[in-house]
């Protein structure tokens, strides 16, 4: 099994677990997770997809942490790229 196949299996498993957490019974969750994954495969198969993390911060929090000279520290603190940092501070 290739790494890509392994990632696909993990993705299907995550869909299944999310459905179970939504209180869908196990057989229905198993079927639905397969159907959802197949639809994603049909639409996005063969492409590289980036799933951004939901930011656990707001632009205001980033702006408040920035003192005009500590952009590297702020990026590390919030786990963001410099590009995201500048977007958050309006730069």
Residue pairs with C-beta under 8 A, 6 or more apart in sequence:
1 9
8 37
11 37
12 33
12 34
12 37
13 33
15 33
15 36
15 37
16 29
16 30
16 33
19 28
19 29
19 32
19 33
20 26
20 29
24 32
53 79
55 78
55 80
56 78
57 78
57 80
59 87
59 88
59 89
59 90
61 78
62 74
62 78
62 80
62 85
62 88
62 89
63 88
63 89
65 74
65 77
65 78
66 74
66 85
66 89
71 82
71 85
74 80
74 85
75 81
75 82
75 84
75 85
78 85
80 88
